Amino acid sequence: MTVKVLVPTPLQKFTNNQATIECDGGNIDQLIDALEKNCPGIKARICDESGQPRRFLNLYVNSEDIRFLEGTNTALSDGDEVSIVPAVAGG
């Protein structure tokens, strides 16, 4: 099963400067592990020490925030699009 992953500019140094990569995974956890296998070092930027997505990153599956789905257990289907979006703050 192939999933399209949209990578933000700050993480593209791990993807050979590619903004979009294709990866396999049945859920978000598996996808992150597959990303790490293909792009060593990226998992440490996406996940904290406990393996959960960092607070300042939002992950979306087909424009749906995984926090409102099943978190990292959110199932993925062939052709899904996962976006990694850095949180923006300011005032």
C-alpha positions in Angstrom: 0.0 0.0 0.0 1.5 3.3 -1.0 0.8 6.6 0.8 1.9 10.0 -0.4 3.6 12.0 2.3 3.9 15.8 2.0 7.1 16.9 3.7 7.6 20.5 5.0 10.7 22.4 3.9 12.5 22.1 7.3 12.4 18.3 7.0 13.3 18.0 3.3 17.0 17.7 4.2 16.1 14.2 5.2 14.2 13.4 2.0 16.9 14.6 -0.5 15.0 17.9 -0.8 11.9 16.2 -2.0 8.6 17.8 -0.9 6.6 14.7 -1.7 7.6 11.1 -1.1 5.8 7.8 -1.3 6.0 5.3 1.6 4.2 2.3 2.9 2.3 1.8 6.1 -0.9 0.5 7.4 -1.2 3.2 10.0 0.6 6.4 11.1 3.0 4.5 13.4 4.0 2.2 10.6 4.3 5.1 8.2 6.7 6.9 10.5 8.8 3.8 10.9 8.9 3.4 7.1 9.9 7.1 6.7 12.8 6.5 9.1 13.9 3.5 7.2 13.9 5.5 3.9 15.0 8.8 5.4 17.3 8.2 8.4 17.0 10.8 11.1 13.5 12.1 10.2 11.7 10.2 13.0 13.6 12.1 15.7 12.3 15.3 14.2 8.7 14.1 13.9 8.4 12.1 17.2 9.4 12.8 20.8 11.2 10.3 23.1 8.0 8.3 23.7 7.4 7.9 20.0 4.5 10.3 19.8 4.3 13.1 17.3 5.9 16.3 18.6 3.6 19.0 19.9 4.7 21.5 17.3 3.8 19.2 14.4 0.4 18.4 13.1 -0.2 15.3 11.0 -3.2 15.1 8.6 -4.6 12.1 6.7 -6.5 13.4 3.7 -6.9 16.8 5.4 -8.2 15.3 8.7 -6.1 16.0 11.8 -5.1 12.6 13.3 -5.7 14.0 16.8 -9.4 13.9 15.9 -9.1 10.4 14.4 -7.2 7.6 16.1 -3.9 9.4 16.7 -0.9 7.3 15.5 -3.2 4.3 15.2 -5.1 6.0 12.4 -5.4 3.5 9.6 -4.1 4.3 6.1 -5.3 3.1 2.8 -3.6 2.9 -0.6 -3.5 6.4 -2.2 -4.0 8.3 1.1 -2.2 11.6 1.5 -0.4 12.4 4.8 0.7 15.9 5.4 3.3 16.9 8.0 2.5 20.5 9.0 4.6 22.5 11.5 2.5 24.4 13.9 2.5 28.2 13.5 2.3 30.4 16.6 2.7 34.1 17.1 0.9 37.1 18.1 
